Amino acid sequence: MRKMNFAAGPSVMPLDVLEELQKNLVDYKGKGLSMIEASHRGGMFEEMYDECLADFRELLSIPDDYDVYFLGGGATLQFTMIPMNFLLKGTHADYLKTGSWANKAADDAEKLGDVNTLFDGKDSGYTTLPEPESVKPSEGASYLYLCSNETIGGIEWQSFPDTGDVPLIADMSSDFLSRPVDVKNFAMIYGGVQKNLGPAGAVFIIMRHDMLDKRNSNLTAYMDYAKHAKNKGLYNTPPVFSIWAVSLVLKWIKANGGAEGMLKNAIEKSGYIYDVIDSSDFYRSPVDKRYRSRMNVVFRCPSEELEAKFVDEAKKEGMLGLKGHRSVGGLRASLYNALPMEDAASLAAFMKEFERRNG
Ligand SMILES: *Cc1c(COP(=O)(O)O)cnc(C)c1O
C-alpha cells in the first residue's frame, strides 16, 4: 500500500513512472545494459536526452532562442552561478525578498556583488507579495530576480512583473509545469527537479541565448553558462538517473493534459484543502489570499500541541510529510503534480474529522 506523500521535496512521483523505471532499470529497453551504466556520450543516453529536451520545449512552447539543459548542484548552486555570470562589477541586481528561497539567493548574490532589495516581505512575516504591476526594476539593473513559489512560506506569484528590457530571472523549483508560463517574458527560468519533475540530482536551466553576451566570461569552466549551453548540458557528466526519470515524468505530464492539465488539477487539489481552511474556525492560513500557493498549502491549528497531534494521526492514516518547515512551524501540505487527486480529497476529509474531534 503506497503512502500519501505530502512532502515538500523530494516528493511524490507518478506511480506509472516509478514502475517504468523499475521495469527498465536493469535492462533498458532490451539493450542489455542499464541507462545508468551507459555513457553520456553514447547513443542510448543521447537518444533519451534529446527526446527529453524536445518534450520539455514542447510542454512550454519554449522559443528556439532559448537554451535548455540540466545541471547538478541543486537549485542552490544557481544562487551563486547567476550573480557570478550576470552581476558584473559596476552593476547591480534587483532582488525581491519574498521568503526563505528568494532570500537565500539574495544572500549569496550579496557576497558577490551589489544587490538592490526591491521588496522585502519581512514585516508581514513573508506572507504576501508585492503586486506584480507595482514592481519596476531600478535604473541600470543587470537583472531582476524572483522566486515564483516560496515552498516554505506557501506564497506563489499568480502573474509576473513586466520588467521591460531588464532580464527577469525566476527560480521555479516548486511550481514548474504546474501551470503554463510564457517563457519569453523571462531571460532565465531554473529549478531543482525534485519538487515537481523527478528525483533529486538535476536542475533545469532555460536561458535566452543572448544572456550569454552579457555574462562574465572569465569564470572557471563549470561556473560559466556558456560552457553548458554550447555543450547542451553535457560539458561534464550530467545527472543521468535524474534526467532519465524526468524524461518519463514529462511524458506523463504530456499524457495528462500538459501544463494546462496540471493547472486544472492543482486548482482542484488545493481547492479541497483551502475550502476546509476557509470554512473552519479551527484551521487558519497565514498567507495573503491573493497569493496562496497551489503547490504548498501552509496552515495552522489553534495550538502547536494540536499540530503535533495532527501530524501523528495523519501518519497513522498513511499521510506523510505534513509538518511545516522547521523554520516556520505549523503544517504544510505539498500538492505537486504527481500527487493523486484522491490523496488531496483524503487529506481534506481527515482535516474535517480531526477538527470534529478536537475543535
Ligand atoms: C527546494 C528549493 C530550492 C533548493 O533546492 P536544492 O536543489 O535543494 O538546492 C530552491 N528554491 C526553491 C523555490 C525550492 O523549493
The ligand as a MOL file (V3000), in Angstrom:
LIG
                    3D

  0  0  0     0  0            999 V3000
M  V30 BEGIN CTAB
M  V30 COUNTS 15 15 0 0 0
M  V30 BEGIN ATOM
M  V30 1 C 13.8720 23.3000 -2.7680 0
M  V30 2 C 14.0770 24.6380 -3.3160 0
M  V30 3 C 15.3690 25.1580 -3.5640 0
M  V30 4 C 16.6380 24.4180 -3.2030 0
M  V30 5 O 16.8330 23.3180 -3.9660 0
M  V30 6 P 18.1330 22.3870 -3.8070 0
M  V30 7 O 18.0190 21.5210 -5.0020 0
M  V30 8 O 17.9820 21.6540 -2.5110 0
M  V30 9 O 19.3300 23.2430 -3.8250 0
M  V30 10 C 15.4600 26.4120 -4.1320 0
M  V30 11 N 14.3790 27.1180 -4.4400 0
M  V30 12 C 13.1280 26.6620 -4.2000 0
M  V30 13 C 11.9560 27.5040 -4.5690 0
M  V30 14 C 12.9380 25.4060 -3.6310 0
M  V30 15 O 11.6920 24.9630 -3.3940 0
M  V30 END ATOM
M  V30 BEGIN BOND
M  V30 1 1 1 2
M  V30 2 1 2 3
M  V30 3 2 2 14
M  V30 4 1 3 4
M  V30 5 2 3 10
M  V30 6 1 4 5
M  V30 7 1 5 6
M  V30 8 2 6 7
M  V30 9 1 6 8
M  V30 10 1 6 9
M  V30 11 1 10 11
M  V30 12 2 11 12
M  V30 13 1 12 13
M  V30 14 1 12 14
M  V30 15 1 14 15
M  V30 END BOND
M  V30 END CTAB
M  END
